[in-house]
Amino acid sequence: MQKFNPNFIHPNDPFIAMTPENSPNKKISLFRILLLLLIVLTLFFAFYFILRYVSDKKNNNQVNDLVDLEIDLESENQVQDESEDLAFDAKEEIRTFSTLSNSTLNYSFKYPDNTGLKPVYCSEYGSQNSSEKTRVIFYNELENDNNDPASQCEIQGAGVITISKQNDYSDCTSSESWEVESSPIYVDRVELQKCESTFIGEKMYPGPDKRSYVLIPRKNDYIRVELNDFNFEYVYIDIVSTFKNIEN
């Protein structure tokens, strides 16, 4: 008779599946570990992307704040520039004027002060004559080396601006040496033509490359206002626009 061994387990014993190596509890534990690991990884990546999103948004906000700051600075500079321009315009509007009245030719006009231009009366034949007053020349005081106004009357074509009498009307037409363009200008509420000429020929003598004149009609003659230096065009426009014929 075989002796009973209490530790012997028969291979066909139905309870062999209940051993620790093959128990359902071990399979469930492995599944739980894998599930927990998946949850941890999911939370890790979720937390990582949330931090990444917050960081990018913060950086974008900083960039936007910097852009807004630059825009604000540009706007502030623009406002400052506009204020300076307005201040400059205000200074320009406070310009003072002198009035020149010619009792010989019966006209008057205004011209701005502090421009460096000085008027001198000249005769029709080129010499200085304070009594005849048939020609007025505005010369640049800073460029007159000998500081002699009379010399301006004697130099042919001298003067920045010249006001003289002209008996006949002259058309504003081009020639071989001068290209002409006309534009309207108002003199004492009357529309006249401003004639601008540009020299296009071969220059044989010194003189302006560009000039402009306006013929102002009167009863028996014309007053010719001529500009030879376009650096002082604003003075020329002031003279023409304030020109008035004086009734006898």
Phi and psi in degrees as a GROMACS rama.xvg file:
@    title "Ramachandran Plot"
@    xaxis  label "Phi"
@    yaxis  label "Psi"
@TYPE xy
-73.933  142.639  GLN-2
-83.1599  135.66  LYS-3
-75.3193  128.409  PHE-4
-110.642  114.819  ASN-5
-71.7368  -19.9553  PRO-6
-92.3748  -0.950274  ASN-7
-80.8045  133.031  PHE-8
-119.444  127.977  ILE-9
-75.1837  138.954  HIS-10
-58.9084  -30.4995  PRO-11
-92.8688  12.7791  ASN-12
-68.1797  124.44  ASP-13
-62.5313  -17.6525  PRO-14
-90.4812  5.86481  PHE-15
-66.9988  -27.793  ILE-16
-68.078  -14.0081  ALA-17
-89.8577  9.48008  MET-18
-73.1508  157.376  THR-19
-57.1397  -32.3301  PRO-20
-69.3323  -29.9566  GLU-21
-116.868  17.506  ASN-22
-77.3812  148.151  SER-23
-61.6478  -27.9981  PRO-24
-63.9757  -35.6972  ASN-25
-67.4206  -38.8355  LYS-26
-64.4725  -41.5154  LYS-27
-65.2114  -40.0187  ILE-28
-63.562  -41.6132  SER-29
-64.4396  -39.9223  LEU-30
-63.7548  -40.797  PHE-31
-64.7602  -37.0404  ARG-32
-65.6165  -44.4936  ILE-33
-64.0822  -41.2617  LEU-34
-64.1656  -42.7583  LEU-35
-63.423  -41.2275  LEU-36
-63.8673  -39.94  LEU-37
-63.4379  -41.2336  LEU-38
-64.2891  -42.4458  ILE-39
-62.905  -45.0158  VAL-40
-62.8769  -41.1608  LEU-41
-61.6812  -45.5972  THR-42
-64.3589  -37.6467  LEU-43
-63.0935  -49.9965  PHE-44
-67.025  -36.8529  PHE-45
-61.7865  -45.6107  ALA-46
-63.6156  -38.7595  PHE-47
-63.8705  -47.1455  TYR-48
-68.7176  -32.196  PHE-49
-64.8674  -44.9829  ILE-50
-62.0892  -40.6808  LEU-51
-63.3383  -42.3104  ARG-52
-64.5885  -44.9121  TYR-53
-63.2351  -41.6378  VAL-54
-64.5125  -44.9696  SER-55
-63.3442  -40.8615  ASP-56
-64.3708  -39.2221  LYS-57
-64.4385  -42.3397  LYS-58
-64.0798  -41.2661  ASN-59
-62.7028  -40.2571  ASN-60
-63.7704  -39.1251  ASN-61
-65.4551  -41.0656  GLN-62
-63.8283  -43.3852  VAL-63
-63.0164  -39.3048  ASN-64
-64.1586  -38.3937  ASP-65
-66.6381  -42.2751  LEU-66
-63.1176  -44.4682  VAL-67
-60.8427  -37.9673  ASP-68
-65.0757  -42.1615  LEU-69
-64.5175  -39.6551  GLU-70
-63.8911  -42.6695  ILE-71
-62.4732  -40.798  ASP-72
-65.1105  -41.4925  LEU-73
-63.8581  -41.129  GLU-74
-64.076  -41.1821  SER-75
-64.4448  -41.874  GLU-76
-65.0052  -38.1764  ASN-77
-65.308  -42.6695  GLN-78
-62.3724  -40.3166  VAL-79
-64.6577  -42.3029  GLN-80
-62.9585  -41.8217  ASP-81
-64.3301  -37.2064  GLU-82
-65.2785  -41.2386  SER-83
-65.3627  -38.2409  GLU-84
-64.904  -41.2496  ASP-85
-63.5699  -39.7066  LEU-86
-65.0107  -39.7383  ALA-87
-65.104  -43.0692  PHE-88
-61.8986  -38.083  ASP-89
-63.7971  -39.3781  ALA-90
-64.4205  -39.1055  LYS-91
-64.3555  -35.6013  GLU-92
-71.0643  -16.9037  GLU-93
-92.2484  14.9731  ILE-94
-59.6555  144.407  ARG-95
-102.546  151.908  THR-96
-128.23  152.1  PHE-97
-113.645  154.176  SER-98
-109.714  130.399  THR-99
-108.175  122.911  LEU-100
-116.504  123.096  SER-101
-104.184  105.653  ASN-102
-76.3881  -18.4957  SER-103
-75.5951  -46.8154  THR-104
-101.4  1.46905  LEU-105
58.2498  60.8899  ASN-106
-148.771  165.501  TYR-107
-147.632  156.674  SER-108
-159.456  167.281  PHE-109
-111.808  147.14  LYS-110
-139.112  146.23  TYR-111
-72.0156  146.541  PRO-112
-83.0351  169.117  ASP-113
56.8015  40.1711  ASN-114
-105.336  -10.6166  THR-115
89.8247  -5.01707  GLY-116
-95.9818  138.079  LEU-117
-126.069  136.345  LYS-118
-87.4497  147.619  PRO-119
-139.947  137.799  VAL-120
-83.8635  134.956  TYR-121
-130.025  155.834  CYS-122
-81.9347  172.515  SER-123
-67.8978  -22.893  GLU-124
-101.94  6.87299  TYR-125
111.686  -14.4463  GLY-126
-94.0069  158.499  SER-127
-72.434  132.294  GLN-128
-150.636  108.136  ASN-129
-77.8755  -13.5824  SER-130
-95.1947  -34.0143  SER-131
-74.9709  -48.0768  GLU-132
56.2006  37.9207  LYS-133
-84.8427  -11.9656  THR-134
-144.795  136.772  ARG-135
-120.773  128.263  VAL-136
-118.101  129.708  ILE-137
-96.882  117.285  PHE-138
-113.411  155.795  TYR-139
-83.546  109.989  ASN-140
-62.4678  -31.8077  GLU-141
-72.7648  -25.2446  LEU-142
-100.012  -1.69171  GLU-143
-87.104  96.9448  ASN-144
-61.7004  -42.9996  ASP-145
-87.1462  -1.07981  ASN-146
53.33  37.0879  ASN-147
-115.777  104.121  ASP-148
-59.5964  -30.6486  PRO-149
-62.122  -31.1511  ALA-150
-64.4232  -27.3189  SER-151
-65.1971  -32.0602  GLN-152
-72.5983  -27.6665  CYS-153
-88.9651  -19.329  GLU-154
-84.8676  125.619  ILE-155
-65.7648  126.296  GLN-156
75.4879  13.0154  GLY-157
-75.9853  165.906  ALA-158
99.9874  141.211  GLY-159
-74.7382  -44.3639  VAL-160
-132.451  135.067  ILE-161
-125.706  133.219  THR-162
-118.495  118.52  ILE-163
-142.916  167.008  SER-164
-91.1538  141.6  LYS-165
-135.251  129.479  GLN-166
-78.8686  -37.9717  ASN-167
-113.387  155.662  ASP-168
-79.7568  139.695  TYR-169
-120.604  131.859  SER-170
-73.4896  150.309  ASP-171
-90.6093  85.0658  CYS-172
-127.789  152.525  THR-173
-79.8207  161.56  SER-174
-137.834  -173.052  SER-175
-65.0015  -30.542  GLU-176
-102.661  -17.6507  SER-177
-128.168  129.941  TRP-178
-100.751  126.459  GLU-179
-115.163  142.207  VAL-180
-138.628  133.472  GLU-181
-113.552  150.709  SER-182
-148.141  152.022  SER-183
-75.0147  147.939  PRO-184
-147.571  144.474  ILE-185
-98.4561  128.885  TYR-186
-125.159  115.171  VAL-187
52.3779  44.8276  ASP-188
67.6826  16.7896  ARG-189
-116.232  132.216  VAL-190
-79.8729  121.514  GLU-191
-121.961  178.892  LEU-192
-108.665  129.379  GLN-193
-95.0562  121.87  LYS-194
-103.367  117.992  CYS-195
-111.705  128.455  GLU-196
-117.957  136.191  SER-197
-118.807  128.162  THR-198
-74.7105  126.851  PHE-199
-124.446  -1.17355  ILE-200
-90.4152  -171.025  GLY-201
-82.2491  123.032  GLU-202
-82.3413  119.564  LYS-203
-107.935  -11.7076  MET-204
-148.596  156.641  TYR-205
-68.7413  145.612  PRO-206
167.937  172.971  GLY-207
-69.7009  144.326  PRO-208
-86.0288  -13.2878  ASP-209
-145.967  138.965  LYS-210
-149.121  164.626  ARG-211
-145.868  147.539  SER-212
-148.658  158.255  TYR-213
-129.91  131.547  VAL-214
-98.1616  119.667  LEU-215
-102.793  113.868  ILE-216
-73.3744  146.683  PRO-217
-133.789  -169.263  ARG-218
-63.619  -49.1547  LYS-219
-120.834  -2.29833  ASN-220
-156.991  -168.47  ASP-221
-131.709  150.853  TYR-222
-105.809  123.535  ILE-223
-102.298  120.171  ARG-224
-107.515  116.674  VAL-225
-122.328  137.739  GLU-226
-111.757  129.199  LEU-227
-114.206  -10.7581  ASN-228
-132.753  108.936  ASP-229
-75.0074  -3.1042  PHE-230
-67.4171  -19.8099  ASN-231
-115.494  32.6058  PHE-232
-63.0769  -33.8612  GLU-233
-64.7747  -34.2213  TYR-234
-67.3475  -43.3731  VAL-235
-57.8994  -45.7436  TYR-236
-65.237  -39.7143  ILE-237
-62.2401  -42.7202  ASP-238
-63.9032  -47.5055  ILE-239
-65.9528  -42.4484  VAL-240
-73.1394  -18.5108  SER-241
-106.817  6.75031  THR-242
-67.3712  136.002  PHE-243
-140.459  136.425  LYS-244
-80.6102  137.492  ASN-245
-97.6316  128.585  ILE-246
-68.3482  139.151  GLU-247
